[in-house]
Amino acid sequence: MKLFHRYILSKWLKSFLCACLIIVSLLLLEDVYKNLYLFVKAQSSFTKLVRYYFSLSVSFVSLVIPLAIFISVLFTLGQLHRKNEIIGARCAGMSILEISKPIIVGGIVLALGNLLFESFIIPSAIDYVTTFRLEIDLRGGYTTEASKIGFYNHIDNRLWFFKNLDKLSHMARDVTISCYNDKNVEESRIFAQTAIFPKDKKYWICKNCSIITFDPSTELPTGTKLFAEKAFETFTETPKAILASIKKTKDLSFPEVLEAIKYCHSESAKNVFLVKFHRIFANAADCIIILFLAVPFAVMGVRVNPFVNISRASGFLLIFLFCGTICETFGSSGILRPAFAVWITNILILLPIVGLFRRAM
């Protein structure tokens, strides 16, 4: 690596880390203001608080990295340009692409890292944050139960209804399960006073339950069996998948999205989760697009006030994000195909970026 490239890379990494620290601090400050008093009141240990805020910081990664890339590129290349160091490098025969090569390579590495984080690491962080908040709610006397949940497993033809499902212990009360055959005729119906999904078993265990069987030809009851406790080893629908159906899409982790897509029985319901699925991968592409958007704005116009180029770049970014949100809304409602709705703005923005690079050359 050339000495000049190492110099640019070191300055950009410092700016990037500072931008990450500032953005994460602001996001954490909001949570501290809203929740720290409740955590202290619930007598949470210092170790648990540190782990909670660390996990919360990790959950912000997919949001922080694109913004930090945008800010750090504008700041680093803008400073080099104002000090005429970019002009000196261009006089030495280096193009804009060659000058920004270490930043581009670093941005691609960060984009891939963002994808890996969002797929494998962030879900664990979100799970811990959610569990910690539920434990605090439980200590504070607040309910951790979700009420009146209906869930249809179209793969195994089972319809579930929970009067109450505890998000923390995965204990359910007043559960009704209807089992259908391939012709959608009810074969049996299970009533359980309580049901639990143990983490070490991976299937549902019902207590104080009754099983009513039906004649498929007449759909009339043929018998009833009572059980103090019965394990249903084929009932493997996880509480995470069931609760994902009532969560806001933006709060779903990658595994929850996959579970939700697996059990969606209609295309209209599946569209919302497919948009979220493609958005997770598009976030990595957004990092690279935002980087290529910031580079030409940072090096254009020596005599122009730096805030003018920053304002232009920010306006361009806002338009990109706004159009992306509109398209994703159309994708969720079924007007556009989910994959097309998520990726179309990323594809269309490439033309203006090419034009900006030509101007910057």
C-alpha positions as a Markdown table, in Angstrom:
| # | Residue | x | y | z |
|---|---|---|---|---|
| 1 | Met | 0.0 | 0.0 | 0.0 |
| 2 | Lys | 1.3 | 3.5 | -0.9 |
| 3 | Leu | 2.2 | 5.9 | 1.8 |
| 4 | Phe | -0.5 | 8.3 | 0.7 |
| 5 | His | -3.1 | 5.5 | 0.8 |
| 6 | Arg | -2.0 | 4.6 | 4.4 |
| 7 | Tyr | -2.3 | 8.3 | 5.3 |
| 8 | Ile | -5.9 | 8.6 | 3.9 |
| 9 | Leu | -6.9 | 5.3 | 5.5 |
| 10 | Ser | -5.7 | 6.2 | 8.9 |
| 11 | Lys | -7.4 | 9.6 | 8.8 |
| 12 | Trp | -10.7 | 8.0 | 7.6 |
| 13 | Leu | -10.7 | 5.3 | 10.2 |
| 14 | Lys | -10.2 | 7.9 | 13.0 |
| 15 | Ser | -13.2 | 9.9 | 11.6 |
| 16 | Phe | -15.2 | 6.7 | 11.1 |
| 17 | Leu | -14.7 | 5.6 | 14.7 |
| 18 | Cys | -15.4 | 9.0 | 16.1 |
| 19 | Ala | -18.7 | 9.2 | 14.1 |
| 20 | Cys | -19.7 | 5.7 | 15.3 |
| 21 | Leu | -19.0 | 6.7 | 18.9 |
| 22 | Ile | -21.0 | 9.9 | 18.6 |
| 23 | Ile | -24.0 | 8.2 | 16.9 |
| 24 | Val | -24.0 | 5.3 | 19.4 |
| 25 | Ser | -23.7 | 7.7 | 22.3 |
| 26 | Leu | -26.7 | 9.7 | 21.2 |
| 27 | Leu | -28.8 | 6.5 | 20.7 |
| 28 | Leu | -27.7 | 5.1 | 24.1 |
| 29 | Leu | -28.5 | 8.5 | 25.7 |
| 30 | Glu | -32.1 | 8.2 | 24.7 |
| 31 | Asp | -32.4 | 4.8 | 26.3 |
| 32 | Val | -30.6 | 5.9 | 29.4 |
| 33 | Tyr | -33.0 | 8.8 | 29.7 |
| 34 | Lys | -36.0 | 6.6 | 29.3 |
| 35 | Asn | -35.0 | 3.4 | 31.1 |
| 36 | Leu | -32.0 | 3.7 | 33.4 |
| 37 | Tyr | -34.2 | 4.8 | 36.4 |
| 38 | Leu | -36.4 | 1.7 | 35.9 |
| 39 | Phe | -33.3 | -0.5 | 35.8 |
| 40 | Val | -31.9 | 1.0 | 39.0 |
| 41 | Lys | -35.2 | 0.8 | 40.7 |
| 42 | Ala | -35.5 | -2.9 | 39.8 |
| 43 | Gln | -32.0 | -3.3 | 41.5 |
| 44 | Ser | -30.3 | -4.6 | 38.3 |
| 45 | Ser | -26.6 | -5.4 | 38.9 |
| 46 | Phe | -23.9 | -3.3 | 37.4 |
| 47 | Thr | -22.6 | -6.3 | 35.3 |
| 48 | Lys | -26.1 | -6.9 | 33.8 |
| 49 | Leu | -26.4 | -3.2 | 33.0 |
| 50 | Val | -23.0 | -3.1 | 31.2 |
| 51 | Arg | -24.0 | -6.2 | 29.2 |
| 52 | Tyr | -27.4 | -4.7 | 28.4 |
| 53 | Tyr | -25.9 | -1.5 | 27.1 |
| 54 | Phe | -23.2 | -3.3 | 25.2 |
| 55 | Ser | -25.8 | -5.6 | 23.6 |
| 56 | Leu | -28.0 | -2.5 | 22.8 |
| 57 | Ser | -24.9 | -0.8 | 21.1 |
| 58 | Val | -24.4 | -4.0 | 19.0 |
| 59 | Ser | -28.0 | -3.9 | 17.9 |
| 60 | Phe | -27.5 | -0.4 | 16.5 |
| 61 | Val | -24.7 | -1.5 | 14.2 |
| 62 | Ser | -26.8 | -1.8 | 11.0 |
| 63 | Leu | -28.1 | 1.7 | 11.5 |
| 64 | Val | -24.8 | 3.3 | 12.6 |
| 65 | Ile | -22.4 | 2.0 | 10.0 |
| 66 | Pro | -24.0 | 3.6 | 6.9 |
| 67 | Leu | -24.4 | 7.0 | 8.7 |
| 68 | Ala | -20.8 | 6.8 | 10.0 |
| 69 | Ile | -19.4 | 6.0 | 6.6 |
| 70 | Phe | -21.3 | 9.0 | 5.1 |
| 71 | Ile | -20.1 | 11.4 | 7.7 |
| 72 | Ser | -16.5 | 10.2 | 7.9 |
| 73 | Val | -16.0 | 10.2 | 4.1 |
| 74 | Leu | -17.4 | 13.8 | 3.8 |
| 75 | Phe | -15.2 | 14.9 | 6.7 |
| 76 | Thr | -12.0 | 13.2 | 5.7 |
| 77 | Leu | -11.9 | 13.9 | 2.0 |
| 78 | Gly | -13.4 | 17.3 | 2.5 |
| 79 | Gln | -10.5 | 18.2 | 4.8 |
| 80 | Leu | -7.9 | 16.8 | 2.4 |
| 81 | His | -9.5 | 18.8 | -0.4 |
| 82 | Arg | -9.6 | 22.1 | 1.5 |
| 83 | Lys | -5.9 | 21.7 | 2.3 |
| 84 | Asn | -5.2 | 21.0 | -1.4 |
| 85 | Glu | -3.8 | 17.6 | -0.7 |
| 86 | Ile | -6.3 | 16.1 | -3.1 |
| 87 | Ile | -5.1 | 18.5 | -5.8 |
| 88 | Gly | -1.5 | 17.5 | -5.1 |
| 89 | Ala | -2.3 | 13.9 | -5.5 |
| 90 | Arg | -4.1 | 14.5 | -8.8 |
| 91 | Cys | -1.2 | 16.5 | -10.1 |
| 92 | Ala | 0.9 | 13.4 | -9.3 |
| 93 | Gly | -1.3 | 11.5 | -11.7 |
| 94 | Met | -3.8 | 9.9 | -9.3 |
| 95 | Ser | -7.5 | 9.8 | -10.2 |
| 96 | Ile | -10.3 | 10.3 | -7.7 |
| 97 | Leu | -11.0 | 6.5 | -7.6 |
| 98 | Glu | -7.3 | 5.8 | -6.9 |
| 99 | Ile | -7.1 | 8.5 | -4.2 |
| 100 | Ser | -10.2 | 7.1 | -2.5 |
| 101 | Lys | -9.3 | 3.4 | -3.1 |
| 102 | Pro | -8.4 | 2.7 | 0.6 |
| 103 | Ile | -11.7 | 4.2 | 1.7 |
| 104 | Ile | -13.7 | 2.2 | -0.9 |
| 105 | Val | -12.0 | -1.1 | 0.1 |
| 106 | Gly | -12.6 | -0.3 | 3.7 |
| 107 | Gly | -16.3 | 0.6 | 3.0 |
| 108 | Ile | -16.8 | -2.8 | 1.2 |
| 109 | Val | -15.2 | -4.6 | 4.1 |
| 110 | Leu | -17.6 | -2.8 | 6.5 |
| 111 | Ala | -20.6 | -3.5 | 4.3 |
| 112 | Leu | -19.8 | -7.3 | 4.4 |
| 113 | Gly | -19.2 | -7.0 | 8.2 |
| 114 | Asn | -22.5 | -5.3 | 8.5 |
| 115 | Leu | -24.2 | -8.1 | 6.7 |
| 116 | Leu | -22.5 | -10.8 | 8.9 |
| 117 | Phe | -23.4 | -8.8 | 12.0 |
| 118 | Glu | -27.0 | -8.4 | 11.0 |
| 119 | Ser | -27.3 | -12.1 | 10.2 |
| 120 | Phe | -25.5 | -13.8 | 13.1 |
| 121 | Ile | -24.5 | -11.4 | 15.9 |
| 122 | Ile | -27.2 | -8.7 | 16.1 |
| 123 | Pro | -30.0 | -11.3 | 16.6 |
| 124 | Ser | -28.3 | -12.5 | 19.8 |
| 125 | Ala | -27.9 | -9.0 | 21.0 |
| 126 | Ile | -31.6 | -8.2 | 20.3 |
| 127 | Asp | -32.6 | -11.4 | 22.2 |
| 128 | Tyr | -30.6 | -10.3 | 25.2 |
| 129 | Val | -32.0 | -6.8 | 25.2 |
| 130 | Thr | -35.6 | -8.1 | 24.8 |
| 131 | Thr | -35.1 | -10.6 | 27.6 |
| 132 | Phe | -33.5 | -8.1 | 30.0 |
| 133 | Arg | -36.4 | -5.6 | 29.4 |
| 134 | Leu | -39.0 | -8.3 | 30.0 |
| 135 | Glu | -37.2 | -9.3 | 33.3 |
| 136 | Ile | -37.4 | -5.6 | 34.4 |
| 137 | Asp | -41.1 | -5.4 | 33.5 |
| 138 | Leu | -41.7 | -8.6 | 35.5 |
| 139 | Arg | -39.9 | -7.2 | 38.6 |
| 140 | Gly | -41.8 | -3.9 | 38.3 |
| 141 | Gly | -45.1 | -5.7 | 38.3 |
| 142 | Tyr | -45.8 | -5.2 | 34.7 |
| 143 | Thr | -47.2 | -8.1 | 32.6 |
| 144 | Thr | -44.9 | -9.9 | 30.2 |
| 145 | Glu | -47.7 | -11.8 | 28.5 |
| 146 | Ala | -49.2 | -11.3 | 25.1 |
| 147 | Ser | -52.9 | -11.7 | 24.9 |
| 148 | Lys | -55.2 | -13.3 | 22.4 |
| 149 | Ile | -52.8 | -14.6 | 19.8 |
| 150 | Gly | -53.9 | -16.6 | 16.8 |
| 151 | Phe | -51.3 | -18.5 | 14.7 |
| 152 | Tyr | -51.8 | -20.8 | 11.7 |
| 153 | Asn | -49.2 | -23.3 | 10.7 |
| 154 | His | -50.1 | -24.0 | 7.1 |
| 155 | Ile | -47.2 | -26.5 | 6.7 |
| 156 | Asp | -48.7 | -28.9 | 9.3 |
| 157 | Asn | -52.3 | -27.7 | 9.1 |
| 158 | Arg | -52.5 | -26.6 | 12.7 |
| 159 | Leu | -54.4 | -23.5 | 14.0 |
| 160 | Trp | -53.4 | -22.2 | 17.4 |
| 161 | Phe | -55.1 | -19.8 | 19.7 |
| 162 | Phe | -53.5 | -18.5 | 22.9 |
| 163 | Lys | -55.4 | -16.5 | 25.5 |
| 164 | Asn | -52.1 | -15.6 | 27.1 |
| 165 | Leu | -48.5 | -16.3 | 26.1 |
| 166 | Asp | -45.6 | -15.3 | 28.4 |
| 167 | Lys | -42.8 | -13.8 | 26.3 |
| 168 | Leu | -40.2 | -14.6 | 28.9 |
| 169 | Ser | -41.1 | -18.1 | 30.2 |
| 170 | His | -42.9 | -19.3 | 27.1 |
| 171 | Met | -45.7 | -20.5 | 29.3 |
| 172 | Ala | -49.2 | -20.3 | 27.7 |
| 173 | Arg | -52.6 | -20.4 | 29.3 |
| 174 | Asp | -56.0 | -21.4 | 27.8 |
| 175 | Val | -54.6 | -22.9 | 24.6 |
| 176 | Thr | -56.7 | -24.3 | 21.7 |
| 177 | Ile | -55.1 | -26.2 | 18.9 |
| 178 | Ser | -57.1 | -27.4 | 15.9 |
| 179 | Cys | -55.4 | -30.1 | 13.7 |
| 180 | Tyr | -56.6 | -30.4 | 10.1 |
| 181 | Asn | -56.0 | -33.1 | 7.4 |
| 182 | Asp | -54.9 | -32.4 | 3.8 |
| 183 | Lys | -58.5 | -31.6 | 2.8 |
| 184 | Asn | -58.7 | -28.9 | 5.5 |
| 185 | Val | -61.1 | -31.0 | 7.5 |
| 186 | Glu | -60.6 | -30.8 | 11.3 |
| 187 | Glu | -59.4 | -34.1 | 12.7 |
| 188 | Ser | -58.8 | -33.2 | 16.3 |
| 189 | Arg | -59.0 | -30.3 | 18.7 |
| 190 | Ile | -56.9 | -29.9 | 21.8 |
| 191 | Phe | -57.9 | -27.8 | 24.8 |
| 192 | Ala | -55.1 | -27.2 | 27.4 |
| 193 | Gln | -55.2 | -25.2 | 30.6 |
| 194 | Thr | -51.5 | -24.5 | 30.3 |
| 195 | Ala | -48.8 | -25.3 | 27.7 |
| 196 | Ile | -45.1 | -24.7 | 27.8 |
| 197 | Phe | -42.3 | -24.9 | 25.2 |
| 198 | Pro | -39.1 | -25.9 | 27.2 |
| 199 | Lys | -35.8 | -24.8 | 25.7 |
| 200 | Asp | -34.3 | -28.2 | 26.2 |
| 201 | Lys | -37.2 | -30.1 | 24.6 |
| 202 | Lys | -38.0 | -28.0 | 21.5 |
| 203 | Tyr | -41.7 | -29.1 | 21.5 |
| 204 | Trp | -44.9 | -28.2 | 23.3 |
| 205 | Ile | -46.0 | -29.9 | 26.5 |
| 206 | Cys | -49.7 | -29.4 | 27.5 |
| 207 | Lys | -51.1 | -29.8 | 31.0 |
| 208 | Asn | -54.7 | -30.5 | 32.0 |
| 209 | Cys | -55.6 | -31.0 | 28.4 |
| 210 | Ser | -58.4 | -32.7 | 26.5 |
| 211 | Ile | -58.2 | -34.1 | 23.0 |
| 212 | Ile | -61.5 | -34.2 | 21.0 |
| 213 | Thr | -61.3 | -36.3 | 17.8 |
| 214 | Phe | -63.6 | -35.8 | 14.8 |
| 215 | Asp | -64.9 | -38.1 | 12.0 |
| 216 | Pro | -63.5 | -36.5 | 8.8 |
| 217 | Ser | -66.6 | -37.6 | 6.8 |
| 218 | Thr | -69.2 | -36.2 | 9.1 |
| 219 | Glu | -67.1 | -33.7 | 11.0 |
| 220 | Leu | -68.8 | -34.9 | 14.2 |
| 221 | Pro | -67.0 | -35.7 | 17.5 |
| 222 | Thr | -66.1 | -39.3 | 18.0 |
| 223 | Gly | -64.4 | -39.3 | 21.4 |
| 224 | Thr | -62.6 | -37.3 | 24.1 |
| 225 | Lys | -59.4 | -38.2 | 26.0 |
| 226 | Leu | -58.2 | -36.4 | 29.1 |
| 227 | Phe | -54.5 | -36.0 | 30.1 |
| 228 | Ala | -52.9 | -34.5 | 33.2 |
| 229 | Glu | -49.8 | -33.9 | 31.1 |
| 230 | Lys | -49.0 | -34.8 | 27.5 |
| 231 | Ala | -46.0 | -34.0 | 25.3 |
| 232 | Phe | -46.7 | -33.3 | 21.6 |
| 233 | Glu | -43.3 | -33.9 | 20.0 |
| 234 | Thr | -44.5 | -33.1 | 16.5 |
| 235 | Phe | -45.7 | -29.6 | 17.7 |
| 236 | Thr | -42.5 | -27.8 | 17.0 |
| 237 | Glu | -43.8 | -24.3 | 16.4 |
| 238 | Thr | -41.5 | -22.1 | 18.4 |
| 239 | Pro | -42.8 | -19.2 | 20.6 |
| 240 | Lys | -40.3 | -17.0 | 18.7 |
| 241 | Ala | -42.2 | -17.7 | 15.4 |
| 242 | Ile | -45.6 | -17.3 | 17.1 |
| 243 | Leu | -44.6 | -14.0 | 18.7 |
| 244 | Ala | -43.0 | -12.7 | 15.5 |
| 245 | Ser | -46.5 | -12.7 | 14.0 |
| 246 | Ile | -47.5 | -9.9 | 16.4 |
| 247 | Lys | -44.3 | -7.9 | 16.5 |
| 248 | Lys | -43.5 | -4.8 | 14.5 |
| 249 | Thr | -41.5 | -5.8 | 11.4 |
| 250 | Lys | -38.7 | -3.3 | 12.2 |
| 251 | Asp | -38.2 | -5.1 | 15.6 |
| 252 | Leu | -37.7 | -8.5 | 14.0 |
| 253 | Ser | -34.2 | -10.1 | 14.0 |
| 254 | Phe | -33.0 | -12.2 | 11.0 |
| 255 | Pro | -34.0 | -15.6 | 12.5 |
| 256 | Glu | -37.5 | -14.2 | 13.4 |
| 257 | Val | -37.9 | -13.0 | 9.8 |
| 258 | Leu | -37.1 | -16.5 | 8.5 |
| 259 | Glu | -39.5 | -18.1 | 10.9 |
| 260 | Ala | -42.2 | -15.6 | 9.9 |
| 261 | Ile | -41.7 | -16.3 | 6.2 |
| 262 | Lys | -41.8 | -20.0 | 6.8 |
| 263 | Tyr | -45.2 | -20.0 | 8.5 |
| 264 | Cys | -46.9 | -17.3 | 6.4 |
| 265 | His | -49.9 | -18.9 | 4.7 |
| 266 | Ser | -50.8 | -16.1 | 2.3 |
| 267 | Glu | -48.7 | -14.0 | -0.2 |
| 268 | Ser | -50.1 | -10.7 | 1.2 |
| 269 | Ala | -49.0 | -11.5 | 4.7 |
| 270 | Lys | -45.6 | -12.8 | 3.4 |
| 271 | Asn | -44.8 | -9.6 | 1.5 |
| 272 | Val | -44.1 | -7.6 | 4.7 |
| 273 | Phe | -41.6 | -10.1 | 5.9 |
| 274 | Leu | -40.0 | -10.6 | 2.5 |
| 275 | Val | -39.4 | -6.8 | 2.3 |
| 276 | Lys | -37.6 | -7.0 | 5.7 |
| 277 | Phe | -35.6 | -10.0 | 4.5 |
| 278 | His | -34.3 | -8.2 | 1.4 |
| 279 | Arg | -33.8 | -5.0 | 3.4 |
| 280 | Ile | -31.2 | -6.9 | 5.6 |
| 281 | Phe | -29.1 | -7.7 | 2.5 |
| 282 | Ala | -29.8 | -4.3 | 1.0 |
| 283 | Asn | -28.3 | -2.6 | 4.1 |
| 284 | Ala | -24.9 | -3.9 | 3.0 |
| 285 | Ala | -25.4 | -2.5 | -0.5 |
| 286 | Asp | -26.5 | 0.8 | 1.1 |
| 287 | Cys | -23.1 | 1.2 | 2.8 |
| 288 | Ile | -21.3 | 1.0 | -0.5 |
| 289 | Ile | -23.8 | 3.3 | -2.3 |
| 290 | Ile | -23.6 | 5.9 | 0.5 |
| 291 | Leu | -19.8 | 5.7 | 0.3 |
| 292 | Phe | -19.8 | 6.3 | -3.5 |
| 293 | Leu | -22.3 | 9.1 | -3.0 |
| 294 | Ala | -20.2 | 10.9 | -0.4 |
| 295 | Val | -16.8 | 10.8 | -2.3 |
| 296 | Pro | -17.6 | 13.1 | -5.2 |
| 297 | Phe | -19.4 | 15.6 | -3.0 |
| 298 | Ala | -16.4 | 15.7 | -0.7 |
| 299 | Val | -13.9 | 16.6 | -3.4 |
| 300 | Met | -16.0 | 18.9 | -5.6 |
| 301 | Gly | -15.5 | 22.7 | -5.6 |
| 302 | Val | -12.5 | 24.1 | -3.7 |
| 303 | Arg | -13.9 | 27.6 | -3.5 |
| 304 | Val | -17.3 | 26.4 | -2.5 |
| 305 | Asn | -18.2 | 26.5 | 1.2 |
| 306 | Pro | -17.8 | 23.0 | 2.6 |
| 307 | Phe | -21.3 | 23.2 | 4.1 |
| 308 | Val | -22.8 | 23.6 | 0.6 |
| 309 | Asn | -21.5 | 20.2 | -0.5 |
| 310 | Ile | -22.4 | 18.6 | 2.8 |
| 311 | Ser | -25.9 | 20.0 | 2.4 |
| 312 | Arg | -26.2 | 18.7 | -1.2 |
| 313 | Ala | -24.9 | 15.3 | -0.2 |
| 314 | Ser | -27.3 | 15.1 | 2.8 |
| 315 | Gly | -30.2 | 16.2 | 0.5 |
| 316 | Phe | -29.3 | 13.6 | -2.0 |
| 317 | Leu | -29.2 | 10.9 | 0.8 |
| 318 | Leu | -32.5 | 12.0 | 2.2 |
| 319 | Ile | -34.1 | 11.7 | -1.3 |
| 320 | Phe | -32.6 | 8.2 | -1.6 |
| 321 | Leu | -33.9 | 7.1 | 1.7 |
| 322 | Phe | -37.3 | 8.6 | 1.2 |
| 323 | Cys | -37.7 | 6.9 | -2.2 |
| 324 | Gly | -36.6 | 3.7 | -0.7 |
| 325 | Thr | -39.2 | 3.9 | 2.1 |
| 326 | Ile | -41.9 | 4.7 | -0.4 |
| 327 | Cys | -41.0 | 1.7 | -2.6 |
| 328 | Glu | -40.8 | -0.6 | 0.4 |
| 329 | Thr | -44.3 | 0.5 | 1.5 |
| 330 | Phe | -45.5 | -0.5 | -2.0 |
| 331 | Gly | -43.7 | -3.8 | -1.7 |
| 332 | Ser | -45.3 | -4.5 | 1.7 |
| 333 | Ser | -48.7 | -3.8 | 0.4 |
| 334 | Gly | -48.2 | -6.0 | -2.7 |
| 335 | Ile | -48.2 | -3.3 | -5.3 |
| 336 | Leu | -44.6 | -4.1 | -6.1 |
| 337 | Arg | -42.7 | -7.3 | -5.8 |
| 338 | Pro | -40.8 | -7.2 | -2.4 |
| 339 | Ala | -37.3 | -7.8 | -4.0 |
| 340 | Phe | -38.0 | -5.2 | -6.7 |
| 341 | Ala | -39.3 | -2.7 | -4.2 |
| 342 | Val | -36.2 | -3.0 | -2.0 |
| 343 | Trp | -33.5 | -3.0 | -4.7 |
| 344 | Ile | -34.9 | -0.6 | -7.3 |
| 345 | Thr | -33.7 | 2.6 | -5.5 |
| 346 | Asn | -30.2 | 1.1 | -5.1 |
| 347 | Ile | -30.1 | 0.4 | -8.9 |
| 348 | Leu | -31.5 | 3.7 | -10.0 |
| 349 | Ile | -29.2 | 5.8 | -7.8 |
| 350 | Leu | -26.2 | 4.3 | -9.6 |
| 351 | Leu | -26.8 | 6.6 | -12.7 |
| 352 | Pro | -26.6 | 9.9 | -10.7 |
| 353 | Ile | -23.5 | 8.6 | -8.8 |
| 354 | Val | -21.7 | 7.8 | -12.1 |
| 355 | Gly | -22.6 | 11.4 | -13.3 |
| 356 | Leu | -21.2 | 12.9 | -10.0 |
| 357 | Phe | -18.0 | 10.9 | -10.4 |
| 358 | Arg | -17.6 | 12.2 | -13.9 |
| 359 | Arg | -18.0 | 15.8 | -12.7 |
| 360 | Ala | -15.5 | 15.2 | -9.9 |
| 361 | Met | -12.9 | 13.8 | -12.3 |
